[in-house]
Structure formats: structure tokens, C-alpha cells
């Protein structure tokens, strides 16, 4: 990214050792809300009944939304932790031979990282862990999971993009060192 002026991720954003915590939490909560809106439009039962039932709670929209946003917040913290580690930050900041990526600043790269993270979260949580969880609590969610997987993928992609964008807008990574992993 030499010779490029967009090496920062925020305009007067948070920096230091706790900036990623705030950026990850806020980005994750915002991403959780975006995910919730998608699920609310496609299948409101996911928020009103399914999510609370996974934790043995009464099926209400408020409880489902609260759990969903809390999950987003925690996943945002994990994202913030990951992208601010020297190795991952080095990958994000690396000079590349591809014209499109070489012109992309850190903001665009963080949004891309968020998109990849959203897909990874979708792969691990609802595709791999959720069926095991449902079987463990005595439910039968195979039919539901098959029908909801496409909308859940869309929701998680949107979650990741919003997370990456909010993180990039709020966290200033100029004080972070990034070793070139390549």
C-alpha cells in the first residue's frame, strides 16, 4: 500500500489498545441489527420463537432481538480481535499484484474481511453448530435449517459487511504495526 493515501481506517476514529473493543462491539451490534432485519423480513419466527427457544426462553420478539444483538456484539468483538492482530493486519495491509486490491484502501479491505467473516460465521454457527445444539436440546430443526439457510447466509453476509464498515469507520489502525506475512 505504499504511495497510497488511504492507509487509515477512520477519520479521527478510535485508536490505541481499546479502540478495537469499542469498534468491534458497535460494529457487531449494528451488524446484528442488520441481520435481524433480514430475518424479520424473511422469516420473523426466527427472531420471535426460534432464537429464544434455543436458550429455553419464552418466545417473544424482544427476547429474540436482544439475544440476536448480543450475539452480534460478541461476534464483533471476535472480529475486532482478529483483524487487529499483527498477522491478520499484515495480510489486510499487504501490497498485492492485483490492480483492484492494490487500489483498495484499508476501509475497503476491512469491509471485505467483514464479508468473509460473515460467511465464516454462517458456516460455523448455523450450518455446523446449530444442528448439533438443536439435537442436544431435544428439538428437530433439520427442516427449518434447510429452508432458512439461504436467508441466513444473506443475513450473515450483510452482518459481516456492516460489521466491517462500522469497524473501519470507527477504528483508527495507524498505530498498529503490521508485519508482512508474505
Secondary structure as GFF3:
##gff-version 3
##sequence-region A 1 182
A	DSSP	alpha_helix	19	42	.	.	.	ID=ss1
A	DSSP	alpha_helix	44	45	.	.	.	ID=ss2
A	DSSP	pi_helix	46	50	.	.	.	ID=ss3
A	DSSP	alpha_helix	51	54	.	.	.	ID=ss4
A	DSSP	alpha_helix	61	83	.	.	.	ID=ss5
A	DSSP	alpha_helix	86	93	.	.	.	ID=ss6
A	DSSP	alpha_helix	99	103	.	.	.	ID=ss7
A	DSSP	alpha_helix	106	122	.	.	.	ID=ss8
A	DSSP	pi_helix	123	129	.	.	.	ID=ss9
A	DSSP	alpha_helix	130	136	.	.	.	ID=ss10
A	DSSP	alpha_helix	142	170	.	.	.	ID=ss11
###
